[in-house]
Amino acid sequence: MGPERMAIARRRTRLTVAALLMAAVTLLVDACGGGGSGGDGTKPATAAGAAAHVAVSSLRKPSGRALGVVDDKTPWQYGIVDSFTKEAGRTPDIREYYSSWSDDFDAEGNAFLWQHGQLPMMALVPSDVALADIAKGGEDAYIRRLAGQIAGYDGPLALSFAGEMNGPWNSWGPKRTKPSDFVAAWKHVHDVFAAQHVTNVLWVWTPHVVDSGTPAELRPYYPGDAYVDWVGLIGYYGPIDGAAFSSLFTPSLHQIAAFSHKPVLIAETGVAESRRKQARIRDLFRGAAKAGVIGLVWYDQRKDWPGSKQLMDWRISTSMGALAAFKVESGRYGFGHSFKTG
């Protein structure tokens, strides 16, 4: 979400002691033949490799509309899923989180998400590294290590690399990086993963919507259909842009339709608290359904508006009216489609 991506990623912590203890206890219970079942009757995951085998090809063109949630916590920090489930009345289908460049992949945490019904979506933030260096192979040691770690995780991962590449607030944005450098870096990361035989990744290209703060054309940033599985748009109903779906998302969707026919996911969105929040929630779900997106991922947090110190409340529970609108409209338009296949 704008300039926060780097700050959020830098604040991202490793596995907590509690999380490690949870994993150890789960392993011990399974070793003793216990453990019970998850809410869907399946046995909980114990470690990387325990999640169900999934053909990623079956996820490239989902048949329904997913409902997801995103925050800056690690996969093990499950509070956002629990609170969203309680408020929205259903578990999210996607759990997005941020990971800084050079971070290791948390195989156990992602397996935990997948086993509990969430498709993990990792937003890989290239903080403190130049995209041109990535493209030239200067970061290959890390890319190969990350690819190997992800390949060893027996479940699917939606991977967004250098999101909001058209956002001038990012170090990899148009003020500091050419579109050709982004495309070259994306292709190089993709090619290294392919050389490592990584087959469980969905590649999600995630620009910010074109608006007053991000006027750059999208096409120069597109790596090509051979390198992308989903298009993931990021856009928020806030105090500056985002009064309606037709002005917030539609212009970008029109641009994208001219060069790609990949499925579109609204990869990050939210509606800021205001007297029009209920109406804008209705507009968002109605517009997203009409546009034929495969889902949307909600930023259920209170954070500063990008580029300012204005605190905005994006949570679905800011009022009874907002929460009711979210539950009614998400249900009305069929948002809530699990990616689990068995």
C-alpha positions, 0 to 999 in steps of 0.5 A: 500500500504505497510507501508503507510497503517498504516500512511494513516489510522492514518491520516484518519479524521472523517466526516468534517463539510462540509460533515455533512452539506451536509447530513443535507441539503440532509435530509431537501430537502428530507423531503420537497419532493425535491432532484431530481435524481442521474445521473442514475435516482435514488433518492439520499441516505439521510442516512443509511437505504436509500440505495437500498436493495441488496442481497449480494449473487448476488455480490459474483460471478460478471458477469463482470469486475469492475473498481475501485479507492482507496485513503486515504480519507473518503467516504464523500471526493468524489474528487477522484471519480470526478477526476477519472471519468473525466479522465477515462471517466466513474465512478468507480464501486468500491471506496476503502478507509482505516479505522483504528481499533477502528474507527466507521463505516460511514453508511451515507458516505457508503450509499452515495457511494453506491447510487452514483454507487460505491460499498464501499470497506473498508480496515480495518487496525489493527493498534495498536492492536495484531492479537493474542489479536483479535483472543482471544476475547480481542477486541470483544467490538469493533468488535461487535460495528462495526458489528452492525454499518455495519448491520445497513447500508442498502447496501453492503460493501466489507471488507478487514481485515488486508490486505497485511498480508504477507508484512514484513513492517506491524505490523501484517506481518510475522516479528511480527505475525504468519500466524496462528494468522492472520487466527485465527483473521480473523475467529474470526472477521468473526464469531463475525459478523455472530453472530451479523447477519451481512449479507451485507458484502463481505469478501475480503482476500487481500495479497500482491503479492509474490515478492522479498519483500514479499516471504512468501507463501500465503496458510498458511494465507488463512482462508478457502473458508467458510470465504472468498468471494473474493480474492483480490491481491495487486501489483504495477508496480514499479521500483523494481518488476512489469515489467510485469503481468506474473512476478507480478501477475501470480506466486501468481495467481498460488499459489492461484489456488491451494487452492481456486477457489474464484473470484479474484479482483486486490484490489490495483494496479497502474503503476509508471511513467516511459518511459514504463508506456503506455506499462505496462498499456496495459500489466496490462489490457491484463493480468488481462483480460486473468487471468479472474479477476472480476476487478481491483482497481487503486491507483490514487495517488502520493506516496512514494515507500514502504520502501523508500523515492522515490516519485512515480506517479501512476496516470492515467493522468501523460501523454496524452499517459498514459491516452489514454492507460488507457482509450483504454485498460480498454474499450478494455477488458471490465473493467467497470461493475456496481454492482448496481442491480436496 
